[in-house]
Amino acid sequence: NAGVTQTPKFQVLKTGQSMTLQCAQDMNHNSMYWYRQDPGMGLRLIYYSASEGTTDKGEVPNGYNVSRLNKREFSLRLESAAPSQTSVYFCASSGRDNEKLFFGSGTQLSVL
Amino acid sequence: GNSVTQMEGPVTLSEEAFLTINCTYTATGYPSLFWYVQYPGEGLQLLLKATKADDKGSNKGFEATYRKETTSFHLEKGSVQVSDSAVYFCAVGYDMRFGAGTRLTVKP
């Protein structure tokens, strides 16, 4: 059982480049989330999707877009990467709102 | 949205010491409350949770009680071990907001 799978695990970008972080879950979960983790800041919610076809902004959505492609997949896109977006990104899912999260293993992104 | 305020770290304790990490929250409705733990080099995993007022979540010797009157969910352990060294995160349900995390180091 794979759980939550994130790709890539590591990525280095130049300022202004674009990229998409992929996330897929095989637990038939309704809710999916994207977080970034920065030293001293904990996990901050970027976007979440309570169900297929819906997305909502979290605490720090600026500079990001998301797509809930289907129930399994929830991608995060950086259209024009900035050094401030250097971080570790985690995708997570849960059966529904207010339930335990299952996390992916993270993507370490560096923007030079 | 909901929010969480968590005790800042880092916290350094000797083995067998008592641990408390404070967590308070603001929320609409009656969300579940969670503590997650992140061991070095790993992702987050659920440590314990409580789903309603006065519930006590417990796991691996850790406990936390959902206190609606004080909007708190403090994490406690009576006797910490070196293997408990990790970062601990408090979180509030619905839109799943996290606190800033508290790094715990336990020395032999």
Backbone of each chain as ProteinMPNN parsed JSONL, in Angstrom:
{"seq_chain_A": "NAGVTQTPKFQVLKTGQSMTLQCAQDMNHNSMYWYRQDPGMGLRLIYYSASEGTTDKGEVPNGYNVSRLNKREFSLRLESAAPSQTSVYFCASSGRDNEKLFFGSGTQLSVL", "coords_chain_A": {"N_chain_A": [[0.841, -1.189, 0.0], [0.856, 2.029, -1.095], [0.147, 4.559, -0.096], [0.603, 7.955, 0.306], [2.077, 9.482, -2.368], [4.692, 11.434, -3.454], [6.227, 13.392, -5.965], [8.822, 15.364, -7.536], [11.477, 14.095, -5.34], [13.59, 15.764, -4.823], [14.495, 18.998, -6.042], [15.977, 21.486, -8.0], [15.697, 24.791, -8.939], [15.953, 27.617, -11.143], [15.513, 31.099, -10.544], [12.407, 32.269, -11.67], [11.801, 30.091, -13.25], [9.401, 27.492, -13.98], [7.482, 24.895, -12.386], [5.889, 21.75, -11.588], [4.698, 20.115, -8.77], [3.954, 16.831, -8.02], [1.339, 14.848, -6.615], [-0.108, 11.934, -5.343], [-2.617, 9.795, -4.043], [-3.601, 6.624, -2.763], [-5.691, 5.83, -1.191], [-8.304, 6.355, -1.414], [-9.116, 8.813, -0.443], [-10.961, 11.786, 0.392], [-10.084, 14.396, 1.0], [-7.332, 16.542, 0.344], [-4.064, 18.049, 0.731], [-1.647, 20.695, 0.555], [1.404, 21.595, 1.984], [4.001, 23.781, 3.166], [7.209, 23.577, 4.68], [9.204, 25.364, 6.747], [12.187, 26.353, 8.443], [11.651, 27.079, 11.839], [9.106, 27.973, 11.298], [7.265, 26.038, 11.16], [4.663, 23.969, 9.776], [2.994, 25.309, 7.073], [-0.107, 25.889, 5.618], [-0.744, 25.704, 2.212], [-2.594, 25.28, 0.039], [-5.745, 23.582, -0.02], [-7.899, 20.781, -0.708], [-11.063, 19.875, -0.333], [-12.662, 18.049, -1.533], [-13.011, 16.205, -4.599], [-12.777, 18.355, -7.332], [-12.948, 20.719, -5.937], [-11.119, 23.442, -4.529], [-9.282, 25.277, -2.077], [-7.868, 28.249, -0.683], [-5.087, 28.338, 1.549], [-3.021, 29.359, 4.236], [-0.799, 30.55, 2.982], [-1.013, 31.128, 0.011], [-0.045, 32.646, -2.129], [1.71, 32.88, -5.182], [1.456, 30.282, -5.917], [-0.35, 27.653, -7.593], [-3.005, 25.251, -7.763], [-4.213, 22.001, -8.739], [-6.867, 19.832, -8.624], [-6.892, 17.05, -9.982], [-8.241, 14.662, -10.166], [-9.845, 12.289, -7.998], [-7.645, 11.049, -6.872], [-5.347, 12.58, -7.353], [-3.436, 15.538, -6.725], [-2.048, 18.381, -7.614], [0.643, 20.756, -7.333], [1.582, 23.884, -8.479], [4.256, 25.981, -9.384], [4.447, 28.913, -10.928], [6.316, 30.893, -11.546], [9.144, 30.63, -10.206], [10.524, 31.736, -7.072], [13.246, 32.756, -4.918], [12.239, 32.845, -2.307], [10.537, 30.742, -2.208], [11.957, 28.525, -1.702], [12.0, 25.603, 0.071], [10.69, 22.855, 2.043], [8.293, 20.764, 0.77], [5.209, 19.327, 1.551], [2.781, 16.947, 0.772], [-0.472, 15.881, 1.726], [-3.158, 13.717, 2.81], [-6.571, 13.003, 3.732], [-9.351, 11.088, 5.005], [-11.633, 12.606, 5.297], [-12.558, 15.991, 6.073], [-11.232, 17.088, 9.178], [-10.135, 14.784, 10.03], [-7.46, 12.445, 10.668], [-4.293, 13.084, 9.139], [-2.463, 11.751, 6.395], [0.819, 11.701, 5.394], [2.952, 12.517, 2.601], [6.383, 11.865, 1.624], [7.759, 14.162, 1.193], [9.118, 16.989, -0.661], [12.096, 18.437, -1.446], [12.795, 21.598, -2.282], [14.825, 23.873, -3.98], [15.371, 27.185, -4.841], [17.262, 29.09, -6.871]], "CA_chain_A": [[0.0, 0.0, 0.0], [1.8, 3.126, -1.254], [-0.227, 5.711, 0.715], [0.707, 9.236, -0.395], [3.318, 9.492, -3.134], [5.059, 12.757, -3.97], [7.398, 13.481, -6.848], [10.07, 14.642, -7.241], [11.96, 14.206, -3.959], [14.487, 16.919, -4.788], [14.45, 19.801, -7.259], [16.639, 22.783, -7.969], [15.205, 25.66, -10.0], [16.444, 28.987, -11.214], [14.441, 32.1, -10.395], [11.598, 32.474, -12.862], [11.386, 28.828, -13.856], [8.144, 26.932, -13.477], [7.458, 23.457, -12.205], [4.717, 21.185, -10.928], [4.903, 19.025, -7.83], [2.861, 15.873, -8.172], [0.951, 14.102, -5.426], [-1.181, 10.97, -5.573], [-2.914, 8.916, -2.906], [-4.343, 5.43, -3.179], [-6.525, 5.442, -0.045], [-9.658, 6.808, -1.706], [-9.41, 9.943, 0.433], [-11.612, 12.946, -0.214], [-9.377, 15.659, 1.249], [-5.882, 16.579, 0.091], [-3.475, 19.282, 1.235], [-0.247, 21.018, 0.307], [2.042, 22.399, 3.022], [5.432, 24.011, 3.096], [7.834, 23.545, 5.99], [10.375, 26.212, 6.817], [12.74, 26.366, 9.812], [11.052, 28.035, 12.761], [7.752, 28.388, 10.876], [6.371, 24.885, 11.18], [3.976, 23.673, 8.518], [1.992, 26.294, 6.701], [-0.996, 25.36, 4.599], [-0.729, 26.491, 0.979], [-3.921, 25.053, -0.523], [-6.314, 22.276, 0.247], [-9.038, 20.373, -1.525], [-11.926, 19.064, 0.531], [-13.222, 16.972, -2.341], [-12.706, 16.33, -6.019], [-13.43, 19.487, -7.983], [-12.915, 21.928, -5.114], [-9.852, 23.819, -3.92], [-9.387, 26.482, -1.247], [-6.594, 28.801, -0.248], [-4.681, 28.203, 2.934], [-2.371, 30.531, 4.836], [0.248, 31.152, 2.139], [-1.257, 30.67, -1.356], [0.513, 33.499, -3.181], [2.805, 32.307, -5.954], [1.159, 28.872, -6.175], [-1.657, 27.224, -8.074], [-3.216, 23.816, -7.564], [-5.23, 21.327, -9.544], [-7.328, 18.518, -8.149], [-7.117, 16.448, -11.284], [-9.249, 13.623, -9.931], [-9.86, 12.035, -6.563], [-6.346, 10.554, -6.445], [-4.198, 13.439, -7.614], [-3.527, 16.95, -6.338], [-0.745, 18.917, -7.996], [0.987, 22.118, -6.914], [2.384, 24.489, -9.538], [4.922, 27.258, -9.218], [4.504, 29.463, -12.279], [7.552, 31.659, -11.7], [9.735, 30.365, -8.9], [11.294, 32.778, -6.407], [14.047, 32.198, -3.818], [11.413, 32.715, -1.095], [9.813, 29.484, -2.275], [12.837, 27.451, -1.245], [11.323, 25.018, 1.22], [10.307, 21.453, 1.901], [6.856, 20.721, 0.503], [4.551, 18.075, 1.901], [1.4, 16.667, 0.404], [-1.143, 15.036, 2.705], [-4.557, 13.422, 2.504], [-7.377, 12.444, 4.822], [-10.621, 10.576, 4.535], [-12.516, 13.753, 5.212], [-12.158, 17.066, 6.97], [-11.233, 16.836, 10.615], [-9.581, 13.465, 10.301], [-6.016, 12.27, 10.64], [-3.604, 13.256, 7.865], [-1.385, 10.875, 5.968], [1.758, 12.578, 4.693], [3.976, 12.047, 1.707], [7.741, 11.931, 2.177], [8.293, 15.514, 1.044], [9.936, 17.437, -1.789], [13.0, 19.52, -1.066], [12.921, 22.493, -3.431], [15.718, 25.022, -3.852], [15.264, 28.141, -5.939], [18.498, 29.883, -6.834]], "C_chain_A": [[0.879, 1.243, 0.0], [1.435, 4.308, -0.373], [-0.221, 6.981, -0.117], [2.079, 9.283, -1.062], [3.543, 10.872, -3.724], [6.251, 12.62, -4.899], [7.575, 14.915, -7.323], [10.429, 14.746, -5.761], [12.87, 15.421, -3.799], [14.35, 17.672, -6.115], [15.197, 21.101, -7.022], [16.153, 23.579, -9.175], [15.978, 26.968, -10.004], [15.252, 29.927, -11.059], [13.735, 32.311, -11.731], [11.166, 31.197, -13.561], [10.067, 28.356, -13.248], [8.307, 25.43, -13.256], [6.181, 23.045, -11.487], [5.151, 20.054, -10.02], [3.673, 18.119, -7.904], [2.585, 15.159, -6.852], [-0.193, 13.175, -5.79], [-1.361, 10.128, -4.325], [-3.808, 7.776, -3.38], [-5.266, 4.931, -2.072], [-7.97, 5.883, -0.222], [-10.088, 7.962, -0.79], [-10.06, 11.086, -0.319], [-10.748, 14.199, -0.133], [-7.88, 15.52, 0.986], [-5.348, 17.969, 0.377], [-2.05, 19.447, 0.699], [0.237, 21.964, 1.402], [3.474, 22.713, 2.598], [5.987, 24.069, 4.515], [9.127, 24.329, 5.94], [10.878, 26.249, 8.251], [12.092, 27.462, 10.652], [9.63, 28.448, 12.424], [6.774, 27.21, 10.903], [5.823, 24.58, 9.807], [2.947, 24.751, 8.255], [1.201, 25.766, 5.508], [-0.999, 26.279, 3.38], [-2.125, 26.46, 0.343], [-4.435, 23.715, -0.005], [-7.528, 22.041, -0.64], [-9.875, 19.423, -0.688], [-12.563, 17.907, -0.236], [-12.827, 17.217, -3.787], [-13.486, 17.503, -6.603], [-13.444, 20.76, -7.171], [-11.508, 22.169, -4.598], [-10.051, 25.109, -3.139], [-8.003, 26.935, -0.837], [-6.364, 28.529, 1.226], [-4.052, 29.486, 3.428], [-1.455, 31.276, 3.877], [0.08, 30.755, 0.673], [-0.541, 31.46, -2.449], [1.727, 32.857, -3.845], [2.594, 30.847, -6.329], [-0.218, 28.722, -6.833], [-1.768, 25.725, -7.861], [-4.261, 23.312, -8.539], [-5.583, 20.016, -8.871], [-7.796, 17.79, -9.406], [-8.21, 15.383, -11.248], [-9.184, 13.308, -8.45], [-8.466, 11.667, -6.057], [-5.261, 11.622, -6.425], [-4.453, 14.906, -7.301], [-2.156, 17.561, -6.59], [-0.596, 20.365, -7.554], [1.928, 22.71, -7.961], [2.965, 25.816, -9.086], [5.115, 27.831, -10.616], [5.814, 30.198, -12.551], [8.269, 31.617, -10.355], [10.577, 31.536, -8.401], [12.112, 32.15, -5.284], [13.253, 32.011, -2.527], [10.602, 31.423, -1.078], [10.708, 28.272, -2.02], [12.28, 26.904, 0.058], [11.234, 23.51, 1.039], [8.791, 21.422, 1.794], [6.317, 19.324, 0.831], [3.133, 18.062, 1.362], [0.815, 15.751, 1.466], [-2.563, 14.769, 2.253], [-5.254, 12.915, 3.754], [-8.712, 11.999, 4.256], [-11.667, 11.66, 4.376], [-11.96, 14.826, 6.131], [-12.166, 16.576, 8.412], [-10.716, 15.461, 10.992], [-8.069, 13.473, 10.162], [-5.457, 12.438, 9.232], [-2.566, 12.16, 7.654], [-0.472, 11.715, 5.08], [2.601, 11.816, 3.688], [5.345, 12.286, 2.317], [8.41, 13.278, 1.935], [9.09, 15.735, -0.217], [10.79, 18.597, -1.312], [13.272, 20.366, -2.308], [13.858, 23.65, -3.1], [15.566, 25.895, -5.08], [16.441, 29.099, -5.832], [18.324, 31.234, -7.514]], "O_chain_A": [[1.579, 1.501, 0.979], [2.337, 5.018, 0.073], [-0.937, 7.088, -1.112], [3.109, 9.141, -0.403], [2.678, 11.411, -4.414], [7.165, 11.833, -4.651], [6.586, 15.626, -7.499], [9.734, 15.43, -5.009], [12.902, 16.033, -2.732], [14.122, 17.073, -7.166], [15.061, 21.731, -5.973], [16.194, 23.089, -10.304], [16.572, 27.367, -9.002], [14.124, 29.579, -11.405], [14.367, 32.502, -12.77], [10.251, 31.224, -14.384], [9.679, 28.768, -12.154], [9.163, 24.787, -13.863], [5.493, 23.859, -10.871], [5.877, 19.15, -10.434], [2.53, 18.573, -7.858], [3.501, 14.903, -6.072], [-1.137, 13.581, -6.468], [-0.397, 9.789, -3.638], [-4.647, 7.939, -4.266], [-5.589, 3.744, -2.018], [-8.769, 5.797, 0.71], [-11.254, 8.074, -0.414], [-9.769, 11.334, -1.489], [-10.686, 14.975, -1.087], [-7.253, 14.526, 1.352], [-6.079, 18.955, 0.279], [-1.351, 18.47, 0.428], [-0.397, 22.973, 1.711], [4.071, 22.008, 1.784], [5.323, 24.548, 5.434], [10.038, 23.998, 5.18], [10.079, 26.183, 9.184], [11.998, 28.615, 10.233], [9.008, 29.194, 13.181], [5.576, 27.394, 10.686], [6.445, 24.896, 8.793], [2.126, 25.065, 9.117], [1.762, 25.27, 4.531], [-1.229, 27.483, 3.5], [-2.747, 27.503, 0.141], [-3.664, 22.842, 0.392], [-8.094, 22.962, -1.229], [-9.452, 18.311, -0.374], [-12.954, 16.903, 0.359], [-12.368, 18.3, -4.148], [-14.693, 17.629, -6.396], [-13.907, 21.791, -7.659], [-10.787, 21.227, -4.269], [-10.89, 25.936, -3.497], [-7.089, 26.129, -0.665], [-7.293, 28.493, 2.033], [-4.5, 30.578, 3.079], [-1.344, 32.5, 3.949], [0.965, 30.094, 0.129], [-0.441, 30.989, -3.582], [2.639, 32.364, -3.181], [3.445, 30.239, -6.979], [-1.113, 29.548, -6.65], [-0.764, 25.017, -7.787], [-5.069, 24.068, -9.08], [-4.713, 19.194, -8.583], [-8.948, 17.91, -9.825], [-8.993, 15.238, -12.187], [-8.508, 14.023, -7.71], [-8.144, 11.955, -4.904], [-4.361, 11.584, -5.586], [-5.527, 15.444, -7.572], [-1.208, 17.284, -5.855], [-1.576, 21.098, -7.42], [2.951, 22.11, -8.292], [2.283, 26.653, -8.495], [5.878, 27.277, -11.407], [6.355, 30.131, -13.655], [8.035, 32.453, -9.483], [11.243, 32.227, -9.172], [11.718, 31.115, -4.747], [13.558, 31.117, -1.737], [10.042, 31.054, -0.046], [10.259, 27.13, -2.114], [12.106, 27.64, 1.03], [11.648, 22.965, 0.016], [8.09, 21.989, 2.632], [6.885, 18.302, 0.445], [2.391, 19.037, 1.482], [1.531, 14.933, 2.044], [-3.111, 15.494, 1.422], [-4.616, 12.459, 4.703], [-9.15, 12.45, 3.198], [-12.477, 11.639, 3.45], [-11.008, 14.592, 6.876], [-12.998, 15.759, 8.807], [-10.846, 15.029, 12.137], [-7.484, 14.402, 9.604], [-6.062, 11.995, 8.255], [-1.895, 11.71, 8.584], [-0.929, 12.359, 4.135], [2.925, 10.644, 3.879], [5.454, 12.847, 3.407], [9.516, 13.512, 2.422], [9.665, 14.803, -0.778], [10.276, 19.61, -0.836], [13.899, 19.905, -3.261], [13.705, 24.318, -2.078], [15.624, 25.416, -6.213], [16.596, 29.818, -4.844], [19.267, 32.023, -7.571]]}, "seq_chain_B": "GNSVTQMEGPVTLSEEAFLTINCTYTATGYPSLFWYVQYPGEGLQLLLKATKADDKGSNKGFEATYRKETTSFHLEKGSVQVSDSAVYFCAVGYDMRFGAGTRLTVKP", "coords_chain_B": {"N_chain_B": [[-9.863, 31.193, 9.053], [-8.99, 28.324, 11.117], [-6.576, 28.368, 13.856], [-3.368, 27.782, 15.437], [-1.435, 28.05, 18.336], [1.672, 27.397, 19.498], [3.935, 26.249, 21.98], [7.128, 27.675, 21.96], [10.26, 26.312, 20.974], [13.747, 25.589, 21.246], [13.336, 22.581, 23.245], [15.124, 21.111, 25.798], [15.776, 18.244, 27.561], [16.624, 16.048, 30.273], [16.958, 12.477, 30.258], [14.139, 10.667, 31.445], [12.898, 12.853, 32.531], [10.027, 15.051, 33.094], [7.711, 16.007, 30.607], [6.161, 18.806, 29.135], [4.439, 20.27, 26.521], [3.067, 23.151, 25.412], [-0.05, 23.964, 23.866], [-2.37, 25.996, 22.284], [-5.497, 26.868, 20.777], [-7.497, 28.443, 18.216], [-10.72, 28.273, 16.941], [-13.523, 27.671, 14.812], [-16.579, 26.054, 15.399], [-16.332, 22.59, 16.343], [-13.595, 21.275, 16.181], [-11.502, 18.365, 15.609], [-8.51, 17.659, 17.477], [-4.971, 17.414, 17.202], [-1.802, 15.823, 17.726], [1.227, 15.694, 16.06], [4.262, 14.005, 15.154], [7.609, 14.455, 14.128], [10.294, 12.719, 13.213], [13.882, 12.875, 12.887], [14.765, 13.544, 9.547], [12.471, 12.455, 8.481], [8.993, 12.264, 7.394], [5.9, 13.686, 8.689], [4.06, 12.09, 11.298], [1.096, 10.818, 12.791], [0.702, 11.267, 16.249], [-1.123, 11.371, 18.424], [-4.672, 11.896, 19.006], [-7.669, 13.815, 19.666], [-11.158, 13.95, 19.672], [-13.321, 15.326, 20.726], [-14.539, 17.595, 23.271], [-12.974, 17.243, 26.446], [-12.022, 14.749, 25.854], [-9.31, 12.451, 26.045], [-6.383, 11.976, 24.363], [-3.984, 9.426, 23.73], [-0.775, 7.857, 23.434], [2.094, 5.87, 23.138], [2.975, 6.607, 25.683], [2.617, 9.317, 25.732], [0.293, 11.965, 26.366], [-2.667, 13.949, 25.871], [-5.172, 16.305, 26.604], [-8.298, 17.413, 25.506], [-9.274, 20.525, 26.006], [-11.899, 22.46, 26.173], [-12.719, 24.733, 27.504], [-10.447, 26.192, 28.053], [-9.365, 26.318, 25.596], [-7.236, 24.537, 24.851], [-4.636, 22.077, 24.289], [-2.534, 20.51, 25.541], [0.548, 18.76, 25.378], [1.821, 15.968, 27.115], [4.27, 14.0, 28.855], [5.296, 11.586, 31.111], [7.873, 10.555, 31.557], [10.512, 11.041, 29.72], [12.338, 9.673, 26.918], [15.5, 9.117, 25.25], [14.92, 8.405, 22.653], [12.649, 9.842, 22.116], [13.33, 12.227, 21.077], [12.637, 14.678, 18.776], [10.608, 16.626, 16.474], [7.664, 18.197, 17.475], [4.327, 18.713, 16.597], [1.396, 20.561, 17.008], [-1.988, 20.428, 15.913], [-5.026, 21.582, 14.389], [-8.255, 20.544, 13.46], [-10.47, 20.303, 10.512], [-9.67, 22.6, 8.438], [-7.081, 21.905, 8.907], [-4.775, 23.216, 10.275], [-1.465, 23.917, 11.4], [0.697, 24.185, 14.273], [3.802, 25.953, 14.986], [5.678, 24.094, 15.636], [7.689, 22.227, 17.961], [10.879, 21.627, 18.919], [12.249, 18.886, 20.458], [14.839, 17.75, 22.457], [16.299, 15.05, 23.984], [18.532, 14.22, 26.447], [20.922, 11.724, 27.394]], "CA_chain_B": [[-9.586, 29.789, 9.322], [-8.521, 27.992, 12.459], [-5.151, 28.646, 14.079], [-2.749, 27.098, 16.562], [-0.255, 28.672, 18.934], [2.389, 26.314, 20.15], [5.092, 26.659, 22.756], [8.332, 27.704, 21.146], [11.371, 25.554, 21.526], [13.796, 24.146, 21.495], [13.266, 22.089, 24.611], [16.146, 20.101, 26.084], [15.508, 17.58, 28.836], [17.363, 14.828, 30.586], [16.137, 11.264, 30.231], [13.222, 10.428, 32.564], [12.255, 14.092, 32.966], [8.634, 15.26, 32.704], [7.588, 16.886, 29.445], [4.924, 19.482, 28.746], [4.512, 21.212, 25.397], [1.773, 23.831, 25.407], [-0.718, 24.241, 22.598], [-3.704, 26.576, 22.347], [-6.055, 26.964, 19.433], [-8.744, 29.164, 17.951], [-11.437, 27.505, 15.927], [-14.983, 27.702, 14.758], [-17.088, 24.697, 15.5], [-15.689, 21.698, 17.31], [-12.682, 20.442, 15.396], [-10.592, 17.438, 16.266], [-7.179, 18.205, 17.759], [-3.974, 16.399, 16.896], [-0.36, 16.012, 17.856], [2.031, 14.944, 15.116], [5.675, 13.973, 15.483], [8.503, 14.319, 12.972], [11.635, 12.278, 13.584], [14.881, 13.431, 11.957], [14.817, 13.021, 8.186], [11.233, 11.771, 8.106], [7.774, 13.062, 7.312], [5.109, 13.736, 9.925], [3.151, 10.982, 11.566], [0.187, 11.107, 13.88], [1.063, 10.751, 17.563], [-2.381, 11.128, 19.116], [-5.71, 12.854, 18.65], [-8.884, 13.855, 20.471], [-12.196, 14.403, 18.747], [-14.326, 16.19, 21.355], [-14.149, 18.177, 24.555], [-12.647, 16.359, 27.573], [-11.36, 13.532, 25.38], [-7.871, 12.361, 26.225], [-5.664, 11.139, 23.408], [-2.756, 8.888, 24.318], [-0.013, 6.94, 22.588], [3.523, 5.77, 23.448], [3.248, 7.295, 26.937], [2.216, 10.714, 25.591], [-1.131, 12.229, 26.568], [-3.138, 15.325, 25.73], [-6.614, 16.386, 26.867], [-9.018, 18.455, 24.766], [-9.89, 21.429, 26.988], [-12.644, 23.471, 25.426], [-12.856, 25.964, 28.298], [-9.197, 26.949, 27.934], [-8.955, 26.099, 24.189], [-5.87, 24.03, 24.929], [-4.403, 20.643, 24.023], [-1.125, 20.414, 25.918], [1.136, 17.42, 25.292], [2.586, 15.615, 28.313], [4.798, 12.648, 29.025], [5.837, 11.526, 32.464], [9.277, 10.17, 31.621], [10.942, 11.022, 28.322], [13.485, 8.854, 26.554], [16.313, 9.685, 24.169], [14.23, 8.119, 21.393], [11.557, 10.811, 21.926], [13.885, 13.424, 20.431], [11.909, 14.878, 17.514], [9.834, 17.866, 16.453], [6.266, 17.911, 17.768], [3.423, 19.705, 16.029], [-0.014, 20.561, 17.354], [-2.786, 20.77, 14.735], [-6.467, 21.664, 14.611], [-8.923, 19.942, 12.318], [-11.194, 20.943, 9.418], [-8.686, 22.982, 7.415], [-5.809, 21.283, 9.286], [-3.692, 24.174, 10.512], [-0.45, 23.411, 12.31], [1.547, 25.103, 15.01], [5.153, 26.14, 14.439], [6.531, 22.952, 15.978], [8.6, 22.344, 19.107], [11.948, 20.626, 18.825], [12.607, 18.284, 21.75], [16.055, 16.952, 22.527], [16.431, 14.363, 25.264], [19.925, 13.812, 26.639], [21.051, 10.569, 28.308]], "C_chain_B": [[-9.155, 29.59, 10.759], [-7.047, 28.346, 12.612], [-4.68, 27.957, 15.348], [-1.55, 27.903, 17.034], [0.422, 27.626, 19.802], [3.611, 26.865, 20.854], [6.342, 26.604, 21.887], [9.416, 26.866, 21.791], [12.665, 26.3, 21.301], [13.716, 23.826, 22.977], [14.314, 20.995, 24.765], [15.902, 19.56, 27.476], [16.467, 16.422, 29.031], [16.408, 13.645, 30.543], [15.381, 11.117, 31.549], [12.603, 11.709, 33.116], [10.812, 14.136, 32.48], [8.57, 16.289, 31.579], [6.199, 17.502, 29.384], [5.235, 20.387, 27.569], [3.128, 21.825, 25.269], [1.254, 24.074, 23.995], [-2.078, 24.85, 22.892], [-4.196, 26.806, 20.929], [-7.211, 27.954, 19.402], [-9.425, 28.437, 16.81], [-12.918, 27.831, 15.955], [-15.468, 26.259, 14.756], [-16.314, 23.898, 16.531], [-14.753, 20.74, 16.568], [-11.999, 19.393, 16.246], [-9.25, 18.131, 16.472], [-6.163, 17.076, 17.667], [-2.593, 16.821, 17.4], [0.314, 15.084, 16.845], [3.487, 15.016, 15.56], [6.479, 13.771, 14.198], [9.882, 13.954, 13.48], [12.629, 12.762, 12.533], [14.856, 12.744, 10.602], [13.543, 12.36, 7.706], [10.091, 12.756, 7.942], [7.031, 13.025, 8.638], [4.261, 12.489, 10.063], [2.313, 11.329, 12.788], [0.69, 10.482, 15.174], [-0.199, 10.42, 18.358], [-3.403, 12.17, 18.675], [-6.837, 12.788, 19.671], [-9.974, 14.505, 19.632], [-13.258, 15.277, 19.387], [-13.836, 16.619, 22.727], [-14.033, 17.102, 25.635], [-12.098, 15.001, 27.148], [-9.876, 13.596, 25.705], [-7.314, 11.442, 25.151], [-4.386, 10.641, 24.058], [-2.107, 7.902, 23.356], [1.443, 7.0, 23.023], [3.889, 6.523, 24.726], [2.933, 8.781, 26.903], [0.702, 10.824, 25.799], [-1.422, 13.692, 26.277], [-4.647, 15.311, 25.905], [-7.197, 17.606, 26.18], [-9.762, 19.309, 25.773], [-10.577, 22.566, 26.251], [-12.658, 24.796, 26.192], [-11.597, 26.829, 28.229], [-8.643, 26.896, 26.512], [-7.509, 25.614, 24.128], [-5.828, 22.532, 24.67], [-2.931, 20.383, 24.3], [-0.658, 18.964, 25.889], [1.987, 17.157, 26.526], [3.124, 14.197, 28.207], [5.536, 12.616, 30.353], [7.323, 11.267, 32.533], [9.797, 10.021, 30.186], [12.182, 10.152, 28.148], [14.26, 9.543, 25.428], [15.606, 9.525, 22.823], [13.042, 9.046, 21.135], [12.041, 12.101, 21.273], [13.304, 13.556, 19.025], [11.314, 16.283, 17.544], [8.363, 17.505, 16.593], [5.401, 19.074, 17.293], [2.011, 19.498, 16.555], [-0.802, 20.984, 16.116], [-4.26, 20.746, 15.086], [-7.175, 21.275, 13.327], [-9.698, 20.884, 11.436], [-10.202, 21.395, 8.358], [-7.254, 22.653, 7.818], [-4.659, 22.284, 9.351], [-2.762, 23.613, 11.576], [0.193, 24.54, 13.099], [2.94, 25.111, 14.42], [6.083, 24.973, 14.745], [7.432, 23.251, 17.159], [9.623, 21.23, 19.009], [12.328, 20.171, 20.228], [13.885, 17.483, 21.581], [16.144, 16.362, 23.922], [17.849, 13.828, 25.371], [20.001, 12.669, 27.644], [21.485, 11.023, 29.705]], "O_chain_B": [[-8.978, 30.544, 11.516], [-6.353, 28.594, 11.626], [-5.476, 27.598, 16.215], [-0.75, 28.377, 16.227], [-0.178, 27.055, 20.712], [4.24, 27.817, 20.392], [6.586, 25.627, 21.178], [9.473, 26.735, 23.013], [12.665, 27.525, 21.179], [13.984, 24.665, 23.837], [14.381, 20.067, 23.959], [15.829, 20.313, 28.448], [17.04, 15.892, 28.079], [15.206, 13.792, 30.764], [15.91, 11.403, 32.623], [11.848, 11.649, 34.086], [10.413, 13.384, 31.592], [9.274, 17.299, 31.595], [5.192, 16.816, 29.559], [6.179, 21.175, 27.611], [2.141, 21.123, 25.047], [2.014, 24.35, 23.067], [-2.857, 24.289, 23.662], [-3.402, 26.924, 19.997], [-7.819, 28.259, 20.428], [-8.785, 28.038, 15.836], [-13.478, 28.213, 16.983], [-14.838, 25.371, 14.181], [-15.723, 24.449, 17.46], [-15.069, 19.57, 16.357], [-11.928, 19.523, 17.468], [-8.896, 19.061, 15.747], [-6.455, 15.93, 18.01], [-2.272, 18.007, 17.485], [0.032, 13.888, 16.772], [3.897, 15.952, 16.245], [6.082, 13.019, 13.308], [10.562, 14.771, 14.101], [12.239, 13.03, 11.397], [14.917, 11.518, 10.515], [13.528, 11.761, 6.631], [10.203, 13.928, 8.303], [7.487, 12.402, 9.596], [3.806, 11.91, 9.077], [2.759, 12.036, 13.691], [1.061, 9.308, 15.199], [-0.328, 9.322, 18.9], [-3.063, 13.18, 18.06], [-6.945, 11.832, 20.438], [-9.728, 15.504, 18.957], [-14.03, 15.917, 18.673], [-12.865, 16.087, 23.265], [-14.857, 16.192, 25.732], [-11.744, 14.187, 28.001], [-9.262, 14.661, 25.647], [-7.714, 10.284, 25.037], [-3.772, 11.354, 24.852], [-2.775, 7.216, 22.582], [1.97, 8.088, 23.254], [5.006, 7.026, 24.841], [2.976, 9.442, 27.941], [-0.059, 9.918, 25.461], [-0.556, 14.556, 26.412], [-5.325, 14.41, 25.412], [-6.645, 18.703, 26.268], [-10.767, 18.876, 26.336], [-9.936, 23.502, 25.772], [-12.612, 25.863, 25.581], [-11.673, 28.053, 28.334], [-7.543, 27.392, 26.264], [-6.67, 26.202, 23.446], [-6.824, 21.822, 24.807], [-2.17, 20.069, 23.385], [-1.373, 18.058, 26.317], [2.776, 18.007, 26.939], [2.532, 13.325, 27.572], [6.307, 13.521, 30.67], [7.981, 11.712, 33.473], [9.555, 9.009, 29.527], [12.955, 9.928, 29.08], [13.743, 10.43, 24.748], [15.685, 10.401, 21.963], [12.483, 9.033, 20.039], [11.234, 12.973, 20.953], [13.458, 12.664, 18.191], [11.491, 17.029, 18.507], [7.872, 16.608, 15.907], [5.694, 20.243, 17.546], [1.496, 18.38, 16.545], [-0.328, 21.818, 15.345], [-4.694, 19.997, 15.961], [-6.739, 21.637, 12.235], [-9.61, 22.104, 11.577], [-9.913, 20.625, 7.443], [-6.311, 23.073, 7.147], [-3.7, 22.204, 8.582], [-3.187, 22.937, 12.512], [0.23, 25.689, 12.66], [3.233, 24.376, 13.478], [7.166, 24.879, 14.167], [7.885, 24.382, 17.341], [9.282, 20.047, 19.014], [12.685, 20.985, 21.079], [14.001, 16.648, 20.684], [16.073, 17.081, 24.919], [18.314, 13.083, 24.508], [19.25, 12.636, 28.619], [21.644, 10.195, 30.602]]}, "name": "protein", "num_of_chains": 2, "seq": "NAGVTQTPKFQVLKTGQSMTLQCAQDMNHNSMYWYRQDPGMGLRLIYYSASEGTTDKGEVPNGYNVSRLNKREFSLRLESAAPSQTSVYFCASSGRDNEKLFFGSGTQLSVLGNSVTQMEGPVTLSEEAFLTINCTYTATGYPSLFWYVQYPGEGLQLLLKATKADDKGSNKGFEATYRKETTSFHLEKGSVQVSDSAVYFCAVGYDMRFGAGTRLTVKP"}
